[in-house]
Amino acid sequence: MQPSEYKFRIEDILVEIATVSAAMKSVREEAYVQNLPLRRMVERCVEIISEACRHLPAEVTHRYPDVPWKSIRAIGNLLRHEYGRDDDHLIWRIATVSLPELQHVMQEILASLPPESAP
């Protein structure tokens, strides 16, 4: 798969991570759990990230074996199909710990892509 075919997915992931990061700035876990609109926004961003990660080619993800790709892909299904049964504390941890870690990987992948050719 050519980088041009998945670069926009990486950019989408970075946008969603930035959105969560901005929304979660200075939010404590207890406040997050009590804020339904914020929880739903974070869940939706995590869903988008999960779906975008499903479309990254194996030759890219295999270079980052420490990233829990299977779990990232699976969390979207949990949010879509098991809504109401998700764990707010787990999503808070994803938003505050896992996404910043994933952000660094996505930035590294994006930086490693060849420059786009002029038409």
C-alpha positions in Angstrom: 0.0 0.0 0.0 1.3 3.4 -0.9 1.7 6.0 1.8 -0.7 8.3 0.0 -3.4 5.6 0.6 -3.1 5.8 4.4 -1.5 9.1 5.2 -4.9 10.7 5.8 -5.7 8.0 8.4 -2.6 9.0 10.4 -3.6 12.6 10.1 -7.1 11.7 11.3 -5.7 9.9 14.3 -3.5 12.9 15.2 -6.5 15.3 14.9 -8.6 13.1 17.2 -5.8 12.7 19.7 -5.3 16.5 19.7 -9.1 17.0 20.2 -9.1 14.6 23.2 -6.0 16.2 24.6 -7.5 19.7 24.5 -10.8 18.6 26.0 -9.1 16.6 28.8 -6.6 19.3 29.7 -6.8 19.7 33.5 -9.8 17.3 33.8 -9.6 14.9 36.8 -10.9 11.4 36.5 -13.8 12.1 38.8 -14.9 15.1 36.8 -14.6 13.1 33.6 -16.8 10.3 34.9 -19.5 12.8 35.9 -19.4 14.7 32.5 -21.6 12.7 30.0 -21.0 15.1 27.1 -17.2 14.9 27.6 -17.3 11.2 27.9 -19.3 10.8 24.7 -17.0 13.1 22.8 -13.9 11.2 24.0 -15.6 7.9 23.1 -16.3 9.1 19.6 -12.7 10.2 19.1 -11.5 6.9 20.3 -13.9 5.1 17.9 -12.5 7.2 15.0 -8.9 6.4 16.1 -9.7 2.7 16.4 -11.3 2.7 12.9 -8.4 4.6 11.3 -5.9 2.1 12.9 -7.8 -0.7 11.2 -6.7 0.7 7.9 -3.0 1.1 8.5 -1.1 -1.5 6.6 0.7 -4.3 8.4 4.1 -3.2 7.0 3.6 0.0 9.1 2.2 -1.5 12.2 4.7 -4.3 12.4 7.5 -1.7 12.8 5.9 -0.8 16.2 5.4 -4.1 18.0 5.1 -2.4 21.4 1.9 -0.6 20.3 -1.2 -2.7 21.2 -2.7 -2.5 17.8 -5.1 -5.4 18.4 -6.5 -3.6 21.5 -6.7 -0.3 19.7 -8.7 -1.9 16.9 -10.9 -3.8 19.4 -11.9 -0.8 21.5 -13.9 0.6 18.7 -16.1 -2.5 18.6 -16.6 -2.3 22.3 -17.7 1.3 22.0 -20.0 0.7 19.0 -21.6 -2.6 20.1 -21.3 -2.7 23.9 -22.2 0.9 24.5 -23.4 1.5 28.0 -21.2 -1.3 29.2 -17.9 0.4 28.6 -15.7 1.3 31.5 -15.4 5.1 32.0 -12.2 4.6 34.0 -10.7 2.6 31.2 -11.6 5.2 28.6 -10.2 8.0 30.9 -6.9 6.0 31.0 -6.9 5.6 27.3 -7.5 9.3 26.8 -4.9 10.4 29.3 -2.1 7.8 29.0 -2.5 5.7 25.9 -3.4 8.4 23.4 -0.4 10.6 24.2 1.8 7.5 23.7 0.1 6.7 20.4 0.5 10.3 19.3 4.3 10.0 19.4 4.1 6.8 17.3 1.8 8.5 14.7 4.0 11.5 14.5 7.0 9.2 13.9 5.2 7.3 11.2 4.0 10.5 9.5 7.6 11.9 9.6 8.9 8.7 8.0 6.6 8.9 5.0 8.2 10.1 1.8 7.4 13.6 0.7 4.4 13.7 -1.7 5.3 14.1 -5.4 4.1 17.2 -7.1 1.5 16.4 -9.8 
